[in-house]
Amino acid sequence: MRFADPAVLWWLLAVPALAAGALIAASRRRAALRRFAGGDPHVSRFLHEVSPHRRAVKTLLWLLAATCGVIAAARPQWGTRMEPITRAGVDVVIAIDTSQSMAAEDVPPNRLVQAVHAAGSLIARLAGNRVGLVTFAGQASLICPLTVDHGAAKLFLETVDLDAAPAPGTVLARGLRAAATAFGGDDGAAPRTRAVVLFSDGEDHEGELDEALSALTRSGVVVYCVGTGTARGAPIPVKDSHGKLAGYKKDRQGRVVTTRLDEEALGKVALETQGRYYRATPSEIEIEEIARALAGMDAQEFGTVLRVRYEERYQVPLAIALAALIAEAWLGDRRRRGRPALRATGGAAS
């Protein structure tokens, strides 16, 4: 036997407290009766009205009902059966820019940390959908193929850093092509069943974006873009081997490089694929909106699996609890009327 909600069983600790409360209440009733009767010698004249045994039984029935009620709430289960489960949802590939410009600190603590946190929040809202992860800079890498195991996807997400891509620079087109490849390259798939969520500052050093967007459009892939950074921009910090700030990135003329959020490029990607562009915010309102948009897309079947289903048996303790309550209500606490009369008759005969 197992319990679907075992935490509820902690309420069983209240049953001894109820029993102690019942004993205290009974003691107080006896003390009140002694005061009303004028002392112990006169108490016996009132005892023939109430049966202490019946009251004890009624108290036990209350305690039994409380115990069985808690057990029923914990949902006991025993016995199993195999149940086919058809999984359906949307394929979502999260593409994260890991270029050096994502180290800029114009959003705290930096652009990449904000993007990774937002991606984790999105994964938590995608229950039932398949999720994949792509990182890109000068090159792109598929670090987690499409999976319904969101725990595994989050583990891969935790490994994302500025060194996650094999080459420096930023090429949006390669990141988008890698995301398209993660879907399996099936251009004949039904539209509105696949989406890319792109986290980037929009910098693109190589171009090639139009060709990648055409391929995504033909495949019916919708791209939602989340821009990380600010239009004002910030310098790119350079860390030493110990992770301490060693300076800022400079160009060939020795001037400090300032990286800025390019909303025009990201807006173009979203517009061409019938998606939408969002600017990243600390409250992650954009993540809620993207999750709602993904939930409104057409679900596709991922396949059928067999799942072990435990049979619910809460009906048994619940029935015992109801029976105990009915018996407690039916059982009175007064003695049967025939007993005093028989006692009086016997006294007269003697």
N, C-alpha and C positions, 0 to 999 in steps of 0.2 A: 504494500500500500504506500502511496505517496500523497502529498498535499500540494495542490496547485498554488496556494497562497499560505505557506507555512508561517509567515510572520504573524498572522492572525492568532495563532495558537498561544502567543504571549498573553492574550486576554484570559487564558485559563488560570493565570495567577490571581485573577480577581475572584475566582470561585471560593478559595479559602477565606478571603476577606468577607465575602457575602455570608459564609457560614458563621464566621466570628460575629458579624453584625447581627445575625439571627439569634445567636446565643445571648448576646448583650441585650437585645430587645426583649427576649423571654425573661431574662433576669429582672429587667426593669418592670415588666408587667407583674411579676410575682411580688416585687417590692411595693408597687402601687396598690396591689390587691391587699397586702398586709396592712398598709396604712388605711385603706378604705374600710377593711373589716375591723379595725381596732386591735390588731395583734394576731399572732399565730394561733391562739386558741379559737378564734372565730373565723379563721380562713376556711375551715373544712365545710362550712355551710354553703359556700359558694362554689366549691370544687365540683359538685355533682352536675353543674351546668356545662362545663367545658372539659373536653377530653385532652389531656396533655399529649397522649399518644397520637391523636389525630393531628394535632398541631405540629408534632414532630414529623409525621408523614408528609403533611403539606409543605413543610420547609424543605424536606428532602426532595420532593417533587419539583419545587422551584429550583433547587440547586442542580438537579438532573437536567431540567429544561435549559438552564443557562449553559451548562457544560456541553450539551449536545448542540445548542445553538452556535456556540463558538466553533465546535468541530465542523459543523455544516458550513459555516462561513469560510473556513480554511479550505473548503472544497476537497474532501478526500477522493482519491481516485484509485481504482484497482481494475485490472483487466485491460487488455490492449487490443487494438485492431489496426490494420494497415489502411491508410486513407490516401487516395491519389490527390495530389495538389498540383493544379495547373498554374504555373508562374507566368505573370504578364506584367508588362511595364514598359518604360522607355529606356533606351540606351543613352547614357550620358557620359561623355568623355570630358574630364576636367583638364584643361591645358594651362600650365603655370609657367610664366616667364621667369627664368632663373639667371638672366643676364646680369652683368655687374651693375647696371643702372638700377636694378631692383634693390640694391643695398642703400640707396638714397634714403635719407631720414626726414624727408619733408612730411611724411606721415609716421607717427610713432608706432612701434620702435623703428621700423623701416618698412619699405614697400613689400618685400618678400614675406616678412613675418605676418603682415596684415593679410596678404593674399592667401597664405597657407592656413591661417586661422579661419578666414572666410570660407575657404574650400572645405575645411573640416565641418563647419556649421552647415554647409550645403549638403554634404554627404549624410549628416544626421537627419536631414529632412527628406531623403530620397528612398525611404523604405519601400521595398517591392520593385525598385528599378535596378538595372545593372549599371555599374559605375566603373570607369577606367581612368587612368592617370597618365598624362603626358607632360614632360618638362622640355623646355626648349630655350636655346640661346642662339649660338651660331649654328648648332645642329639640334635635332630633336630626338627624344628617346621615349619609348613606351615603357614606363616603369611598373604599370599595373594593368593587365588586360581586363576587359570587361568581366565583371563578377558581381554576383548578388551578395557576396561576403563583404559587407561594408566594414567589418572589423579589420579584415586584411587590407582593404583599401586605405584605411586610416593609418595602419602601420607603415605602409609605403609612403603615405603623405608625410609622416614624421621624419622621413629620411631626406626630404627635399631641402636643398640649400643652394647656395650660389655656385657650387661645383657640380650640381646635378647634371648639367649639360656638358657634352664632351668638347665643345669649342666655344671660344669667346664670341662676342657680338650678339646681335638680335636679328632674327629672321622670322617674322610672323608667318610667312608663307610656309616655312618648313614645319613650324609648330602645328599649323592647321592641317597640312598634309599628313602629318603623323597621327593627328586625331582622326582624320578620315580613314586612314589605314586601320586604326584600332577597331573600327566597325566591321571589318572583314572585307571591305572593298566591294560590297554588293551594290552596284548602282541601280539594281532593279528593286530595291527594297521600297516598301510603302512609304510615302512622305509623312512627315510629322510624327515619326517614331524614333528619331535620332537627333541628339542635340549635343553641341559643344559649348562648354562654359569656359571662356577665355579670361584669365587673370593676367593683365599686362599693363605696362605704362605706355604702350603703343609705339615705342621706338622701333623703327625698321631700317636696318642698315643695308639691305640687299635688294629690296623690291620683290618682284615675282608674285605680288599679292593678287593681282587680277586673275592669273591662271589658277591659283589655289581656290579663289572664291568661285570661279566658274565650275570647278570640280565639285565643290560642296553644294552648289546650287543644283547641279544635275542630280546629285545623290539625295536631294531633299533634306539635307542636314541644316538645322537651325542653329545659329551661333548667338549666344548671349555674351556680351563683352562687359567686363568689370574693369574700369580704369583705376589703377592704383597710382597715387602721387598727386601732385598739384601742378597747375599751369605755371606757377611762379618757379617751381623747380628747386633743386638742391644739388650741391656737389656730391660726387661719388666717393665715399670714404675708402681708403686703402688700409687694410689691417696687416700687421706683421704676423709672424709664425705663432705668436702667443695670443693672437686675437685682439691686440691693442691697436689703437689708431696710430698709423704711421704717416698719415697725410691724406691728400685728396688726389684723385686721378687728374692728370694734366694732358693737354694735347701736345703736338710736336713743337709748338712754339712756347711751351712751358706755362701755358695759361690753364687755370683750373677749369675743368669741364663741368658744366651745369646741365643736368638732365631734367627734362620737363615732360609732363604728361601730354601725350599727343592724342587728344580726344577725336580729332578728325579721322585718323586712321582707324581707330576702334569703331567709331560711328559708321564708317564705310563698311567695315566687315559685318556689323550687325544689320545694316540696311540691305546689303546685297543678299543676305541669307534669310531675310524676313524675321530676324531676331530683334534684339533691343540692346542699347548701350546704357550702362549704369556707371556712375562714379562711385567708387568705394567710400563707405562711411563707417565711422566707429561703431554705430548702432547696428550695422549690417541689415538695414531695411531692404537693401537691394537683394540680399540673399532670400528673404521672405518672398519678394516679388518673383524672383527667378524660380523658386520652388513651386509657387502657385502656377506659373506659366508652364512648367514642366508637367505638373499634375494635369493640366488641361490638354496635353498632347495625346495623340492616339496611342493606346497601349498595344503592344504586340506580345504574342505568346513566346515564352522562353523554353517551354517544354514542361513535361509532367514528371513529378517525382513522387515516390511513396514516402509518407510520413507516418510515424508511429503515433497513434492517438490513444490517449488514456481515457477510459470510461469514467464519467462523472458518477460518484456515488454519494453526493451530499444529501440525496433524498432520504437515505436511511437515518442518519442522525437528526435530520430535520423532522422526520415523521415521529421519532421518539420524543423530541422536544415538544411538538404539538400535542402528542398524546399525554405527556406529563402535565402540560398546562391545562388540558381539558380535565384530567383526573383531579388536579388540584382545585379547579373551580367547582367540580361536582362534589368533592369531599368536604363536608362541613366540619366545624371544629367542636360542635356540641355533642354531648353524649346522647345515646338513644333514650327516648322517653320511657321505655318499659323498665329500665333498670332501677330507678328510684322507687317506682311503684312496687316492684317485686320485693325490694328491700323492706319497705314499710309493711307489706303483707306478712312477711316472715316474722317481723317483730311482734305483730299483733297475735299471731298464732302461738308464739312462745310465751 
